[in-house]
Amino acid sequence: MGVAVDTSERIARLRQLMSQRGYDAVVVRNIPDLRWLTGAAQTFDEEVAHVAFITENQLWFHTDSRYYNTLVERLNEAWLLDQERISPAQWVAARVVETRARVVALEDTCDLAFFDALGEALSARSVACLTPRLHGDIRRLRMVKDEEELALIQQAQDITDNAFAHICEFIRPGLTELEVRAELEGFMLSHGADALSFPSIVASGPQGANPHARPSDRVIEVGDLIVMDYGAAVHDYHADMTRTVCVGAATDEQRKVYEVVREAHETCAAAIKPGCIGSEIHELACKIIAEAGYGDYFGHGLGHGVGLEIHEWPSLGTAWHEELPAGSVVTVEPGIYLPGKFGIRLEDFGVVTDDGFSPFTASTHDLVCLEV
C-alpha cells in the first residue's frame, strides 16, 4: 500500500489537545499511535525505531535506513522525514532547541532508557523544559474511528466471516486442533488478509473451558464443541470473532448453555449506545448468565476495543466506568466455561453508532452443528 494517506483530521485533534494542555510539542514513539498519526500502513513492526516530534505548525519524523524508503512513499508531504544517524533522544533534543519548545509532552509508554537519555541530551545543551506525560491521550483519541478506519476493519471482518464458512466445511473428526488452526489461518492469509490479528484459538471438548486455550494435538471427536477465536488483519487493522460449533448433534445441555450465551450476547449488544457505561454493559451480561445458574463460569470481561491493536480502549469490563463514544469499536463476547466438559463463547464486534450498535460480523448466531 504505497499511498500517502491524509491524516490531517487526526493531527488536528491532537493539536487541539496540545492547545488545551499548553504543550509546545509532543513526542510520539508508540507504534500504534505513529501508525494512526501518519497513516503509513504495513510499515511498522515490533521495533521502536522511530520518533515523531509534533508542534502547532510542524511535523517531524525520524527513522533509520531500514524504513526510510518505505516511509518516503507512505508519508504525506506535511511530514519532514529524515534518517539522520543519531539516537532518538539526541534527535528530539535537537528539535527542542530548534523550536525553543518549553513544554514537551511524552507518552507514558516510552521506555526509561529513552527518557533518561533525553534528559541527558537536553542537559548537555543547557536546555530546560517541562516533560509532562500523555497518559494514554493519543490512545483515547484513537477510540473514535474515521471512515477509512471503519472500512479497513470491515474488510478484515469480511475475510474473517468467509474463513468461518470455510472452516465449517473443513472440520471433521480425526483432525487435530493444530490442523484446524493451520487451515483457518492459511485461508485468511490466502484470501485477502495481510496478517493475523492474533494467534488463533481452536479449543475442542474440555479444552474449550479454557478461554485462552492454545491449540494442541488433541484429536477432535464426534460430540465435541469447538471454540474458535480468531481474526484477519488488513493494513494494520484487526478483526476479532469467536464462534462455537458442534461436531455432530449437540446434547440438550450444550444447547441450553449455548442459548444462555446467545441471550447474554444479543441483550448486551442491543443495550449498547453512545453514552452507555462499559462496566454496566458487562454487569448486564453477568446478570443474565448468573440468573441462568452459570454465574461462576463467566470470569472475563464482556468486551474490548479493537482497531490498530487487538485490545484497545474503550472496554466493556469491570474497570471501565466511562461512557462509550459514538464511533468507538468494541467486541461483545460473553462465555460460559464448564471445567472438564466444554466451553462456549459467542463474539461479534461492531461500531457504536449515533443510535446503537452496528456489528461488522455477519456470521450466524445459531449453533452450527457440523455433519459427520
N, C-alpha and C positions, 0 to 999 in steps of 0.2 A: 504494500500500500504506500507507494511513493508520492503521496499527495499531501501538500500542506493544508492543514485544517484551520479554519477561522475559529479561534477560541477567545475572541475579543470580549464576548459577554462574560465568560468565566473570569478573565483578567479584571474586568470592570467590577465584578462582585468582590474580588479580593481587594482591589484598590479602595472600594467603598469601606470595607472593614478597616483597612490601614488608616484611612482618614478619620474614622470614628475613634480609633485607638491612639492616634497620634504617632504612628510609625512612619519613619522616613524611608525604611526599606524592610523587605522581608527576604530571608534566606531559606531556600527550599532544597532539601535533599531526599525526602521521602519519595520513593519511586512512583507509587500510585498518584501522589499529588503532582509530580512532574509530568506524568502522562496526561493527567487531566488538564493541567495548565497549558501544555504545549500542543496537545492533540497528536503527538508523534506516536503512531500505532506500530506495534511489533518492532519496537526499537530497544526498549529497556529490558534488562534481565535482572538477576538477583544481585548483581554487583552495584554497590553505591559508588558509582564512578562519576557522578555529575553533581553540579550545584547551580542553582538559579539565584540571581540577585535582582529583585524587583523593586522599583521605585515608583513614584507617582507618574513619571513620564518616560521610563525606560525599562527595557527587559534585557538582561544579560544572561547568557547560558554558557557554562564552562563544561567541557567534556575532554575525552582523550581520543587518540587516533583510532581506537577500536570502533568508535561510534560516530566519529566526525562526519564521514561521507554520507552515512545514512541520515544524520540529522540535517545536513545541508539540504537534502531532498524533502525532509518532513517537517521542518520548522518554517513557519511563515516569516515573511520579511520583517516583521516587527521585532524579532529576536536578534540580538547581537551575539553571534556564536563564535567561540574560539576554542582552540585546543592547545593553549599555551602550556608548556611543560613546567608546571608549578603546582604545588599542593592546593587542594580546595581551600584550605584555611588561608594560605597566603593570597590566593586569588580573591577571596572575599574581603580580606583586609585591604587589598589594593582598591577594590570597588568602594569601600567605606571612605578611604582617603579621597578618591576621585570625586565622590558625590557629596562629601562633607556630611554624611549621614550621622546623626547623633542618637537616634533610637532605631535599632536594628533588631527586628523580631526573629527569633529562631524557633523552629519546630521542636517540640519536646521529645520527638523521636530521634533527634540527632545524637550520635554517639559521643561519649565523654571525651574520647581522643580528639575528635574534631573540635569540640567546644573548647578544650584546653589549648589546642594548637591555635585556634582563632584568637583567644585571649593573649597568647604569647606574641602572635604576629602583630596585633594591634599595639601591644605594649612596646614592641621593638620600633614601631613607627611613632611612638609618643602620642597615640590616639586614644582618647577615652570616649566610649559610647555605651549607652544602656543596651542591654540584650534581653528584653522581656521574652517570655515564652508564648508560642502559639499552642495552646492546649487543645489540639485537635481542631483548630478553627478551619483549616482548609478541608479537612475530612468532613466537617459539618457542612461546609458549602457544597461539597460533592454529594450530599444526600439528595438534593433536588436535581433530577436528571433533565438534560435538554433533549431535543428531538433526535439529534444524532445518536446520543447515548441510548435512548429508548429503542431506536431502530436496530442498533447493533445487538442489544440484549434480546430483542425479539428474534433476530436472525439466529442467534445462538440457541435459543429455546426451540425454534423450529427444527433444528438439527437434532436436538435432544429428544423431542417428541418422535421424530422419524426413527431414531435409534430404538425407542421403546417398541414401536411397531415391529421393527426388525428382530429385536431380541426375543420377542414373544413367539416368533416363528422358529427361532433357533433353539431355544431351550428344550431339552429333553432329559429324561432320567439317564443317569450314567455319566453325564458331563460333570466336571468339577466346577467349583466357584471360579477358580482361576481361568478356566477355559471360557466361561461365560463372560468374565470381565474382559478378556482379550478380544472376544468378538464384539462386545459392546463398544469398547474404546476404539478398536480398529474401524468399526462402522462410522463413528463420528469423525475420525480423522480423515477418512476417505470420502466423506460426504459433506465437506464444507467447513469443518472445524479446523482452526489452525493451532489449537492447543486443547487441553482438557482443563476443566475448571478446578479439579482436584482429583486425587486418586480415587477411582470409583469403588463404592461399596457394593459387594454382591454377597449377601449373607443368607444361607439357606437353613431351614429347620431350626434347631436350637440356637444356631449362630445368630439368627435374626433377633434374638433377645438382647444382643449387644449392639447398642445404637451405632457405634463406630467400629463395627467388626471389620477386620481386614480379610479380603478373600483368601481362601485356603484351598487345599487339595481335597476338601470334603466332597464326596460324590453326592450329587443331587438325586433324591429318591421320590417316588410317587407319594403324594400327600404332603410334600414339603411346601411351606410358604417361603418365598424368596423375596427379601427386601433388597431393592436396587436403588441406590442413591448416587447420582452421577450428574454430569453436565458438560456440555460443549462450551468452548470459548471462541470468540470471534473478535479479532483486533483488540484483544486485551479485556474484553467484556465477557462476563460469565453468565451461564445458565445454571440452575440448580433445581433438580426434580427428584422425588422419590416415589416409586410405585412398588407395591407388594403384590405378587402374583402367586397363584397356587398351581402346583404341578398335579393335574388331575382334579378330581372333585374335592371341594372344601368340606370340612366337617361342620356340624352345627356350631361348635364353639368357635371355630375360626371365622365363620360368617358373622356370628354375634359380635365378636371383638372388632372385626372389620367395620361393621356398621356403627359402632360407638366412635371409632376413629374418624370415620367419614362424617358423622354428625358434628363432632367437635371441629373438624376442618371447615365444613361448609357454614356452620353457625358463626365461627370466628371470622371467616372471610367476608361474610355478609355484614359483620359489625364494623369492619374497617372503613374509616373515612377520615378526611382531614380533621385534625384536632383531637382524634381519639388518643388515649394514652396506651403506650405499648404494653406496660405491665398489666393493665386492666384487660386487654385482649388475651394475654397469656392466662390470667386468672379465670377468664371465661372458659377456656379450654380445660383447665384443671377442674373446674366445677362440673362440667359435663362428664368428664371421664370419671371423676370421683363418685358422682351420683349413680353411675352405671356399675360401681363396685371395683373399679380398677385404679383408684387414686394412687396407690402405692407403686404403680407400674408405669408412671409417666414422670420422668425426673428432669428432662432437659427443657430449655426454653422453647417457646412456640415458634419463634422465627427470628430472622436477622436480615439486615440489609444486604443487597447484592449489587455489584457494579464492577468497578475495576479490581475490587477484592471480593473474594467469595464470602467473607464475613466483614461487613462494614456497618456503619450506622444508617438508619436507626435500628432499634431492636424491638422484638416482641418477647421480652423476657422480664424477669422479676426486677431487674435493676434499672429498667428504662421507664422513668416516670415523666417523660416529656411527651408533648404532642407529636403526632406524625404529620409532617407537612405534605401538602399536595406535591406530586412529582417524585416522591420518595418511592423506593422499590424494596419490598420485603417478601420473605418467604412465610408460608403458613404450613407448619409441619408437625402436627400432633402425632403421638405414637403411643402404643401400649406394648410392653415388653415383658413376657412371661418366662422367667428363667427356666431352662431345661425343656421348654416347649416350643415357643415361636415368638416372633415379634412382628408388629405391623406398624408401618408409618405411611402417611399419605401427604405428599408435599407438592404444592404449587408455589409459584412466586409471581408477583404482579406489581403494578404501579398503583399508588394511591392517587385517585383522580379527584376532581373537584366535588364529586358526589358519591364516591365509594371506592371500590377496589376492582381493578381490571386485570385478570391473570394473563400472563404471557403463555401459560401452559395450556395445551389443548387436549392432552391425553385423558381418557375416561377416568371417572371416579369409581366406576363399577369394579368389583373384584373380578379380575381376569383369571379364569381357570383354564389352564393350558391342556390341550388334548394330549393324551399319552397312548 
